[in-house]
Amino acid sequence: MADHILDLSSSLRSLSSTLQLGSGPAKPRYGQLVVPSTAANFGPAYIARLVRVK
């Protein structure tokens, strides 16, 4: 199963100026957590990429 877990941090790095991503204890093991922010007026949200395994 570990072969099908994709790291999205590099994909979402360009959005870090707009969205506040979870870090430290708020960082999930899989996927990315968008922490609520009044400046961005967005959150909370959880973003993950699913891979179909045949």
Secondary structure, 3 states (H helix, E strand, C coil): CHHHCCCCHHHHHHHCCCCEECCHHHCCCCCEEEECECCCCECCEEECCCCCCC
